[in-house]
Amino acid sequence: MRKNIVAGNWKMNNNLQEGLKLAKDLEAALVGKKVNCDVVIGTPFIHLAPVAAAIDTTKIGVAAQNCADKASGAYTGEVSAAMVASTGAKYVILGHSERRAYYGETDAILKEKVLLALANGLTPIFCVGEVLEEREANKQDEIVNSQIKNALFNLSAEEFGKIVIAYEPVWAIGTGKTATSEQAQEMHAFIRGVLAAKYGEKVADETSILYGGSCNAANAKELFDNPDVDGGLIGGASLGVDKFMPIIEAF
Ligand code: PGA
């Protein structure tokens, strides 16, 4: 059966001390709680090793928010998938709309990043989603289909079995404007259909598809109650234990 996952994406927030505190506070809040999902936190690169050392990563998985599209070498300022894996992180968020929009990440670049992440034993949390104009032109299915096809459909079924998808409508990210439960379910079912057509029902059925975009304590349960919504990728509401815990507990 596929896993339910609630993953935080801290983005470029929290210095090292603040990040360590947040991770430890979250771990403390989870003690004695029976949670029905995997919990992940996506930290800045420099936090990965100290955070992974400070907490039990079998209880809270640690994710990078990016990795390089090259294995190693003269790429000043970049961080490779192997380096991420060496910190104790188990996941990497790839293709976030902020990386696509502000750092020019294309499907072709993301394809390389996914391969390197998998080669280094990391689980990619691969983000897809349409911008507002595309939604208004009813092109969301076409856009999401091409993002998945162009960056992931070179993978074998076995490789694809290691991918987590996050559907994040760009118009809902950080805007307070969440997709409705129906919009989320509709897109998640569409994505599962795209995966089934390529890799078969079993792989599609076992792929966790997370929703992201202004997901919070008030709307998480309604979103997660949908049959094809297997959790969330949470930005703003992952920056405080008081806001993140109720989302985890929505399962
Ligand atoms: P948000 O961000 O929850 O703050 O909207 C989600 C994301 O970008 O992953």
Residues whose N, C-alpha, C, O or C-beta is under 5 A from the ligand:
A	BS01	PGA	N9 A172 I173 G174 T175 G212 G213 S214 C215 L233 I234 G235 G236 A237
